[in-house]
């Protein structure tokens, strides 16, 4: 990966804070359309465990529209055409993606660092894309109520990036929402998740599935050489689990999934178990003059359904579709940023409602004293209808409505997309 040494002052048409899925995809899509874009990433690499790595058909179709799907699938990955839950009374298919009309009727499991390496590698083919690693954004530059860029720290010292538009794509803990005075709507998820991995062995199942019963809920993701495992606990229960001790925890894993009982000793200490404190919130307004928030910075999602990375990428697609024209013209209005939120807010809120219902009706009841999922009688009747049975698969695969890459024609006579002049950009209210 080519990493440029930053100057003290950088200028770009768009500065993206955070090179996660939303930031990397937005940077790529803007660069391929001729927009001068700078992406700041505070870490030295993308190697972080237990980040979102479920690429749904909606994301694969976006990658296909960009001409990148085949190359992406050359990387190591696994596929899940269906999601199943193993309950005390038998196995239930939660979502069968194999019936969907798409070139990618499955969930693709790929380490997020491989996905990000691939996307940024493709973005660096464009001369107007710049990625600075080890660059931690610290403070928005506010002038006359307008965000003009961001101040950031590098190993060489403080730097400043000036941009027509700054995009916060730095995750659920983004400090720039408060700096910009944007207000959050918070909810109270009922669960947290413990993530860990155990080895896969010959004879293990191939599918990705969940286990429910006995007061526990666990999800297993086939990652080739190992199982990535989500162990769901009640909100705030982590310290109680640790107090009980690692041996009790290992035993509960083996009792819930007997096939893995012979390898729970691979969990040597609590450093092998990572806590994900589940959040679900959203901004009332995703933008202010000069600033747009996307991905988890705009709406933190529960891990239920593994939709977070795909919603973040959908945000990036919607932002690129709406903003390429204004950015190339050198003027961005509040209505341009509002168009991104209008496109993405309703699908996000609907998915958050589905996740909340799943947590309350299914996951929380599994963790309750009865230890069995609670499905209301009307829901059981509806599930007998095939269109209803297909609904979870469609929602997981595509969300409420899909976002597609908007195709544009290059400038006449050049065969290339124009690049906005750095000395001519201005903010329009």
PAGU-180726 format. One record per residue (C-alpha): chain; x, y, z. Coordinates in Angstrom, 2 decimals, always signed. Layout:
BEGIN
LOTI   mol        px        py        pz
LOTI     A         X         Y         Z
...
END
This chain:
BEGIN
LOTI   mol        px        py        pz
LOTI     A     +0.00     +0.00     +0.00
LOTI     A     +1.37     +3.39     -0.98
LOTI     A     +1.22     +5.84     +1.94
LOTI     A     +2.12     +9.47     +1.36
LOTI     A     +4.01    +11.58     +3.86
LOTI     A     +1.70    +14.47     +4.77
LOTI     A     +2.55    +18.12     +4.43
LOTI     A     +1.58    +20.55     +7.18
LOTI     A     -1.39    +21.81     +5.15
LOTI     A     -3.39    +19.59     +2.85
LOTI     A     -6.17    +20.71     +0.55
LOTI     A     -8.84    +18.54     -1.00
LOTI     A    -12.30    +18.88     -2.40
LOTI     A    -13.47    +16.24     +0.10
LOTI     A    -11.76    +15.09     +3.30
LOTI     A    -12.99    +11.76     +4.71
LOTI     A    -12.29    +11.00     +8.38
LOTI     A    -11.94     +7.27     +8.95
LOTI     A    -11.05     +4.53     +6.48
LOTI     A    -13.55     +1.90     +7.52
LOTI     A    -16.01     +0.44     +5.00
LOTI     A    -17.97     +3.69     +4.60
LOTI     A    -14.91     +5.94     +4.33
LOTI     A    -12.96     +3.65     +2.01
LOTI     A    -15.90     +3.12     -0.35
LOTI     A    -16.76     +6.82     -0.45
LOTI     A    -13.13     +7.70     -1.15
LOTI     A    -13.01     +5.16     -4.00
LOTI     A    -16.29     +6.28     -5.56
LOTI     A    -15.43     +9.99     -5.39
LOTI     A    -11.94     +9.44     -6.80
LOTI     A    -13.20     +7.42     -9.77
LOTI     A    -15.55    +10.32    -10.59
LOTI     A    -12.72    +12.85    -10.64
LOTI     A    -13.15    +14.37     -7.17
LOTI     A     -9.96    +15.22     -5.26
LOTI     A    -10.32    +13.25     -2.02
LOTI     A     -8.17    +12.85     +1.10
LOTI     A     -8.88     +9.99     +3.54
LOTI     A     -7.46    +10.10     +7.08
LOTI     A     -7.06     +6.89     +9.09
LOTI     A     -5.76     +7.01    +12.66
LOTI     A     -4.34     +3.46    +12.67
LOTI     A     -1.23     +2.22    +10.91
LOTI     A     -3.11     -0.71     +9.31
LOTI     A     -6.55     -2.32     +9.13
LOTI     A     -5.73     -5.36    +11.28
LOTI     A     -8.41     -5.36    +13.96
LOTI     A    -10.33     -8.42    +15.09
LOTI     A    -14.09     -8.89    +15.24
LOTI     A    -15.13     -6.04    +12.99
LOTI     A    -18.05     -6.31    +10.60
LOTI     A    -17.09     -8.75     +7.85
LOTI     A    -20.43     -9.93     +6.43
LOTI     A    -20.83     -8.70     +2.86
LOTI     A    -24.46     -9.07     +1.85
LOTI     A    -25.79     -9.31     -1.74
LOTI     A    -26.50     -5.56     -1.75
LOTI     A    -22.80     -4.83     -1.21
LOTI     A    -21.68     -7.46     -3.72
LOTI     A    -23.97     -5.92     -6.34
LOTI     A    -22.40     -2.50     -5.67
LOTI     A    -18.95     -4.03     -6.08
LOTI     A    -20.15     -5.63     -9.32
LOTI     A    -21.39     -2.27    -10.60
LOTI     A    -17.94     -0.87     -9.87
LOTI     A    -16.35     -3.75    -11.78
LOTI     A    -14.66     -5.05     -8.61
LOTI     A    -16.72     -8.05     -7.51
LOTI     A    -14.70    -10.71     -9.35
LOTI     A    -11.42     -9.40     -7.96
LOTI     A    -12.86     -9.24     -4.46
LOTI     A    -14.02    -12.85     -4.63
LOTI     A    -10.49    -13.94     -5.54
LOTI     A     -9.56    -13.14     -1.93
LOTI     A    -10.02    -15.79     +0.75
LOTI     A    -13.64    -15.91     +1.89
LOTI     A    -16.51    -18.21     +2.80
LOTI     A    -20.14    -18.11     +1.70
LOTI     A    -23.41    -18.76     +3.51
LOTI     A    -26.47    -19.23     +1.27
LOTI     A    -28.68    -19.64     +4.33
LOTI     A    -28.79    -18.77     +8.02
LOTI     A    -30.05    -21.44    +10.40
LOTI     A    -30.87    -21.59    +14.09
LOTI     A    -30.52    -24.84    +16.00
LOTI     A    -33.22    -24.86    +18.66
LOTI     A    -34.08    -27.53    +21.22
LOTI     A    -36.96    -28.63    +18.99
LOTI     A    -34.95    -28.81    +15.78
LOTI     A    -33.25    -26.66    +13.16
LOTI     A    -35.04    -23.60    +11.74
LOTI     A    -34.00    -21.77     +8.56
LOTI     A    -33.99    -18.09     +9.50
LOTI     A    -33.15    -16.80     +6.02
LOTI     A    -32.61    -18.66     +2.74
LOTI     A    -30.76    -16.34     +0.38
LOTI     A    -30.38    -19.04     -2.26
LOTI     A    -33.89    -18.25     -3.54
LOTI     A    -33.15    -14.58     -4.20
LOTI     A    -32.81    -13.28     -7.76
LOTI     A    -29.25    -11.98     -7.65
LOTI     A    -25.82    -13.01     -8.93
LOTI     A    -24.75    -13.24     -5.29
LOTI     A    -27.40    -15.30     -3.43
LOTI     A    -25.32    -15.69     -0.29
LOTI     A    -23.57    -13.80     +2.49
LOTI     A    -19.84    -13.42     +1.89
LOTI     A    -17.66    -13.66     +4.99
LOTI     A    -14.33    -11.91     +4.56
LOTI     A    -11.99    -10.29     +7.11
LOTI     A    -12.64     -6.57     +7.08
LOTI     A     -8.94     -5.82     +6.75
LOTI     A     -8.81     -7.77     +3.47
LOTI     A    -11.85     -5.90     +2.17
LOTI     A    -10.35     -2.52     +3.10
LOTI     A     -6.95     -3.37     +1.63
LOTI     A     -8.68     -4.31     -1.61
LOTI     A    -10.87     -1.20     -1.80
LOTI     A     -8.07     +1.25     -0.96
LOTI     A     -5.75     -0.57     -3.37
LOTI     A     -8.27     +0.02     -6.15
LOTI     A     -8.77     +3.64     -5.07
LOTI     A     -5.04     +4.33     -5.26
LOTI     A     -5.18     +3.70     -8.99
LOTI     A     -6.67     +7.19     -9.22
LOTI     A     -4.19    +10.09     -8.84
LOTI     A     -6.77    +12.23     -7.05
LOTI     A     -7.12     +9.72     -4.15
LOTI     A     -4.85    +10.18     -1.15
LOTI     A     -4.79     +7.98     +1.95
LOTI     A     -2.86     +9.02     +5.04
LOTI     A     -2.48     +6.32     +7.70
LOTI     A     -1.38     +7.11    +11.26
LOTI     A     -3.35    +10.33    +10.96
LOTI     A     -5.82    +10.89    +13.80
LOTI     A     -8.38    +13.62    +13.25
LOTI     A     -8.76    +15.76    +16.36
LOTI     A    -10.75    +18.91    +15.75
LOTI     A    -13.07    +20.32    +13.10
LOTI     A    -12.09    +23.65    +11.61
LOTI     A    -15.13    +25.88    +12.04
LOTI     A    -15.28    +29.31    +10.42
LOTI     A    -18.45    +31.42    +10.33
LOTI     A    -20.52    +28.38    +11.28
LOTI     A    -19.15    +26.30     +8.39
LOTI     A    -16.86    +23.28     +8.67
LOTI     A    -13.79    +24.03     +6.56
LOTI     A    -11.76    +20.91     +7.30
LOTI     A    -10.07    +19.16    +10.22
LOTI     A     -6.92    +19.34    +12.31
LOTI     A     -5.16    +16.03    +12.80
LOTI     A     -2.10    +14.45    +14.40
LOTI     A     +0.60    +12.42    +12.67
LOTI     A     +3.88    +10.91    +13.92
LOTI     A     +5.58    +13.94    +12.34
LOTI     A     +3.40    +16.39    +14.25
LOTI     A     +0.11    +18.31    +13.86
LOTI     A     -1.39    +18.83    +10.42
LOTI     A     -4.38    +20.58     +8.92
LOTI     A     -6.63    +19.50     +6.07
LOTI     A     -8.82    +22.08     +4.32
LOTI     A    -11.75    +20.84     +2.26
LOTI     A    -14.99    +21.95     +0.68
LOTI     A    -16.70    +19.02     +2.40
LOTI     A    -15.60    +16.96     +5.41
LOTI     A    -17.20    +13.54     +5.92
LOTI     A    -17.12    +11.89     +9.35
LOTI     A    -16.99     +8.12     +8.76
LOTI     A    -15.05     +7.30    +11.91
LOTI     A    -17.49     +5.03    +13.69
LOTI     A    -19.87     +5.00    +16.62
LOTI     A    -17.52     +6.91    +18.91
LOTI     A    -17.00     +9.81    +16.51
LOTI     A    -16.26    +13.00    +18.48
LOTI     A    -17.16    +15.23    +15.55
LOTI     A    -20.90    +14.88    +16.05
LOTI     A    -20.61    +16.73    +19.37
LOTI     A    -18.14    +19.23    +17.94
LOTI     A    -20.65    +19.99    +15.18
LOTI     A    -23.56    +20.24    +17.63
LOTI     A    -25.45    +17.31    +16.10
LOTI     A    -27.92    +15.60    +18.46
LOTI     A    -28.31    +11.85    +19.00
LOTI     A    -31.41     +9.73    +19.46
LOTI     A    -30.35     +6.84    +21.69
LOTI     A    -32.03     +3.53    +22.46
LOTI     A    -31.33     +0.85    +25.07
LOTI     A    -30.34     -2.49    +23.48
LOTI     A    -30.93     -5.44    +25.78
LOTI     A    -27.80     -7.39    +24.82
LOTI     A    -24.03     -7.31    +24.62
LOTI     A    -21.86     -9.76    +22.67
LOTI     A    -18.67    -11.63    +23.55
LOTI     A    -16.55    -12.45    +20.48
LOTI     A    -13.94    -15.17    +20.32
LOTI     A    -12.63    -17.84    +17.98
LOTI     A    -12.15    -21.61    +18.14
LOTI     A    -10.47    -23.84    +15.58
LOTI     A    -12.38    -25.69    +12.87
LOTI     A    -11.64    -29.35    +12.36
LOTI     A    -12.34    -32.01     +9.81
LOTI     A    -15.95    -33.11    +10.02
LOTI     A    -17.24    -29.78    +11.35
LOTI     A    -20.35    -28.37     +9.65
LOTI     A    -19.82    -25.98     +6.73
LOTI     A    -22.78    -23.72     +7.36
LOTI     A    -23.00    -20.56     +9.41
LOTI     A    -25.64    -21.02    +12.09
LOTI     A    -26.92    -20.03    +15.54
LOTI     A    -27.59    -22.06    +18.65
LOTI     A    -30.42    -21.18    +21.03
LOTI     A    -31.52    -22.92    +24.19
LOTI     A    -30.57    -23.61    +27.75
LOTI     A    -30.59    -19.90    +28.51
LOTI     A    -27.90    -19.16    +25.93
LOTI     A    -27.65    -17.85    +22.39
LOTI     A    -24.55    -18.22    +20.22
LOTI     A    -23.80    -17.63    +16.55
LOTI     A    -21.04    -19.44    +14.67
LOTI     A    -19.46    -18.05    +11.51
LOTI     A    -17.39    -20.36     +9.33
LOTI     A    -14.11    -18.53     +8.69
LOTI     A    -12.30    -21.42     +7.02
LOTI     A     -9.63    -22.41     +9.55
LOTI     A    -11.60    -21.26    +12.58
LOTI     A    -15.06    -20.49    +13.91
LOTI     A    -15.77    -16.88    +14.76
LOTI     A    -18.25    -17.07    +17.62
LOTI     A    -20.68    -14.55    +19.06
LOTI     A    -21.80    -15.37    +22.61
LOTI     A    -24.79    -13.19    +23.50
LOTI     A    -25.25    -11.98    +27.07
LOTI     A    -27.72     -9.67    +28.76
LOTI     A    -26.76     -6.02    +28.78
LOTI     A    -24.31     -5.26    +31.59
LOTI     A    -23.70     -8.94    +32.42
LOTI     A    -20.04     -9.01    +31.35
LOTI     A    -18.55     -8.49    +34.82
LOTI     A    -20.76    -11.26    +36.22
LOTI     A    -19.53    -13.62    +33.50
LOTI     A    -15.93    -12.76    +34.32
LOTI     A    -16.51    -13.18    +38.05
LOTI     A    -17.83    -16.70    +37.45
LOTI     A    -14.48    -17.50    +35.88
LOTI     A    -13.09    -18.61    +32.53
LOTI     A    -13.61    -22.31    +33.28
LOTI     A    -17.35    -21.74    +33.79
LOTI     A    -17.46    -19.77    +30.55
LOTI     A    -15.65    -22.51    +28.64
LOTI     A    -18.01    -25.12    +30.07
LOTI     A    -21.09    -23.12    +29.01
LOTI     A    -19.74    -22.94    +25.45
LOTI     A    -19.22    -26.71    +25.36
LOTI     A    -22.64    -27.45    +26.85
LOTI     A    -24.37    -25.20    +24.31
LOTI     A    -22.43    -26.56    +21.32
LOTI     A    -21.26    -30.08    +22.17
LOTI     A    -19.32    -30.34    +18.89
LOTI     A    -16.93    -27.68    +20.19
LOTI     A    -16.57    -28.96    +23.78
LOTI     A    -13.23    -30.61    +22.99
LOTI     A    -11.57    -27.33    +22.00
LOTI     A    -12.83    -24.71    +24.46
LOTI     A     -9.44    -24.98    +26.17
LOTI     A     -8.11    -22.83    +23.31
LOTI     A     -9.50    -19.90    +25.31
LOTI     A     -6.43    -19.39    +27.50
LOTI     A     -7.45    -16.14    +29.23
LOTI     A     -9.94    -13.32    +29.00
LOTI     A     -7.75    -11.55    +26.43
LOTI     A     -9.08    -14.14    +23.97
LOTI     A    -12.64    -12.89    +24.54
LOTI     A    -13.62     -9.43    +23.27
LOTI     A    -16.63     -7.52    +24.56
LOTI     A    -18.82     -5.68    +22.06
LOTI     A    -21.04     -3.27    +23.95
LOTI     A    -24.06     -3.15    +21.68
LOTI     A    -25.28     +0.32    +20.76
LOTI     A    -28.17     +1.44    +18.62
LOTI     A    -28.52     +5.16    +18.02
LOTI     A    -28.86     +7.69    +15.24
LOTI     A    -28.35    +11.36    +14.58
LOTI     A    -31.42    +13.55    +14.24
LOTI     A    -29.56    +15.46    +11.54
LOTI     A    -26.60    +13.95     +9.73
LOTI     A    -25.08    +17.17     +8.49
LOTI     A    -24.32    +20.84     +8.92
LOTI     A    -22.67    +23.23     +6.44
LOTI     A    -19.40    +21.64     +5.36
LOTI     A    -19.90    +18.36     +7.25
LOTI     A    -21.69    +15.05     +6.61
LOTI     A    -21.79    +11.98     +8.90
LOTI     A    -22.25     +8.48     +7.44
LOTI     A    -22.01     +4.89     +8.63
LOTI     A    -21.79     +4.26    +12.36
LOTI     A    -20.98     +7.94    +12.91
LOTI     A    -24.56     +8.65    +11.80
LOTI     A    -26.27     +5.50    +13.12
LOTI     A    -24.77     +2.77    +15.29
LOTI     A    -26.34     -0.62    +14.57
LOTI     A    -26.84     -3.77    +16.61
LOTI     A    -24.91     -6.81    +15.28
LOTI     A    -28.22     -8.64    +14.76
LOTI     A    -28.32     -9.72    +11.10
LOTI     A    -24.78     -8.51    +10.43
LOTI     A    -26.13     -5.53     +8.49
LOTI     A    -23.90     -2.76     +9.85
LOTI     A    -21.11     -2.83     +7.25
LOTI     A    -23.65     -3.07     +4.44
LOTI     A    -25.66     -0.08     +5.67
LOTI     A    -22.42     +1.90     +5.95
LOTI     A    -21.52     +1.05     +2.35
LOTI     A    -25.05     +1.95     +1.24
LOTI     A    -24.52     +5.35     +2.91
LOTI     A    -21.31     +5.78     +0.93
LOTI     A    -23.05     +4.92     -2.33
LOTI     A    -25.90     +7.35     -1.62
LOTI     A    -23.42    +10.08     -0.65
LOTI     A    -21.35     +9.60     -3.81
LOTI     A    -24.45     +9.58     -6.01
LOTI     A    -25.76    +12.79     -4.48
LOTI     A    -22.53    +14.72     -4.03
LOTI     A    -20.26    +13.98     -6.99
LOTI     A    -21.94    +16.64     -9.13
LOTI     A    -21.85    +19.40     -6.51
LOTI     A    -18.28    +18.53     -5.50
LOTI     A    -17.06    +18.56     -9.08
LOTI     A    -18.83    +21.89     -9.60
LOTI     A    -17.11    +23.28     -6.51
LOTI     A    -20.28    +24.11     -4.57
LOTI     A    -22.22    +22.01     -2.08
LOTI     A    -25.52    +23.17     -0.62
LOTI     A    -27.28    +22.05     +2.53
LOTI     A    -29.96    +20.48     +0.36
LOTI     A    -27.31    +18.26     -1.25
LOTI     A    -26.35    +16.87     +2.16
LOTI     A    -29.99    +16.61     +3.16
LOTI     A    -30.59    +14.45     +0.09
LOTI     A    -28.19    +11.86     +1.47
LOTI     A    -30.00    +11.67     +4.79
LOTI     A    -33.41    +11.57     +3.12
LOTI     A    -32.25     +8.63     +1.00
LOTI     A    -30.77     +6.67     +3.88
LOTI     A    -32.58     +7.61     +7.08
LOTI     A    -35.81     +5.66     +6.63
LOTI     A    -34.11     +2.36     +5.64
LOTI     A    -31.77     +2.73     +8.61
LOTI     A    -34.57     +3.39    +11.08
LOTI     A    -36.65     +0.49     +9.78
LOTI     A    -33.70     -1.90    +10.15
LOTI     A    -33.10     -0.64    +13.68
LOTI     A    -36.74     -1.44    +14.49
LOTI     A    -36.35     -4.97    +13.09
LOTI     A    -33.19     -5.44    +15.16
LOTI     A    -34.92     -4.21    +18.29
LOTI     A    -37.81     -6.61    +17.79
LOTI     A    -35.40     -9.49    +17.19
LOTI     A    -33.54     -8.68    +20.39
LOTI     A    -36.65     -8.38    +22.50
LOTI     A    -38.73    -11.22    +21.02
LOTI     A    -36.05    -13.78    +20.27
LOTI     A    -32.62    -13.15    +21.74
LOTI     A    -33.77    -11.76    +25.08
LOTI     A    -36.29    -14.57    +25.55
LOTI     A    -33.60    -17.17    +24.87
LOTI     A    -31.53    -15.62    +27.65
LOTI     A    -34.52    -15.56    +29.98
LOTI     A    -35.47    -18.12    +32.62
LOTI     A    -37.43    -20.30    +30.18
LOTI     A    -34.50    -20.44    +27.79
LOTI     A    -36.63    -20.80    +24.64
LOTI     A    -37.44    -18.38    +21.84
LOTI     A    -40.79    -16.65    +22.05
LOTI     A    -42.66    -16.45    +18.73
LOTI     A    -46.20    -15.08    +19.04
LOTI     A    -49.00    -17.22    +17.58
LOTI     A    -49.89    -14.66    +14.83
LOTI     A    -46.25    -14.64    +13.75
LOTI     A    -46.20    -18.45    +13.55
LOTI     A    -49.24    -18.35    +11.25
LOTI     A    -47.65    -15.72     +9.02
LOTI     A    -44.43    -17.70     +8.77
LOTI     A    -46.33    -20.47     +7.01
LOTI     A    -46.76    -18.15     +4.01
LOTI     A    -43.86    -18.38     +1.55
LOTI     A    -43.67    -14.61     +0.81
LOTI     A    -43.38    -13.97     +4.53
LOTI     A    -40.70    -16.63     +4.92
LOTI     A    -38.75    -14.88     +2.16
LOTI     A    -38.97    -11.51     +3.89
LOTI     A    -36.07    -11.97     +6.36
LOTI     A    -33.77    -13.05     +3.53
LOTI     A    -34.70    -10.03     +1.41
LOTI     A    -34.26     -7.61     +4.30
LOTI     A    -30.90     -9.09     +5.25
LOTI     A    -29.76     -9.20     +1.63
LOTI     A    -30.92     -5.81     +0.37
LOTI     A    -32.32     -3.79     +3.25
LOTI     A    -35.49     -1.80     +2.64
LOTI     A    -34.40     -0.61     -0.79
LOTI     A    -31.05     -1.07     -2.50
LOTI     A    -28.64     +1.67     -3.55
LOTI     A    -26.98     +1.35     -6.94
LOTI     A    -23.98     +3.13     -8.38
LOTI     A    -25.12     +6.04    -10.51
LOTI     A    -23.42     +6.02    -13.89
LOTI     A    -22.21     +9.31    -15.31
LOTI     A    -20.80    +10.31    -18.67
LOTI     A    -17.25    +11.71    -18.87
LOTI     A    -16.64    +15.27    -20.03
LOTI     A    -17.05    +15.80    -23.77
LOTI     A    -13.85    +15.43    -25.74
LOTI     A    -11.73    +14.15    -22.84
LOTI     A    -13.01    +10.70    -22.07
LOTI     A    -12.24    +11.47    -18.39
LOTI     A    -14.17    +12.78    -15.44
LOTI     A    -13.38    +16.39    -14.57
LOTI     A    -11.65    +17.28    -11.30
LOTI     A    -12.95    +20.27     -9.35
LOTI     A    -10.43    +23.10     -9.22
LOTI     A     -9.02    +23.53     -5.71
LOTI     A     -8.95    +27.30     -6.04
LOTI     A    -12.57    +27.60     -7.09
LOTI     A    -14.51    +25.65     -4.46
LOTI     A    -16.93    +27.38     -2.13
LOTI     A    -19.67    +26.49     +0.29
LOTI     A    -23.23    +27.45     -0.62
LOTI     A    -25.90    +27.45     +2.09
END
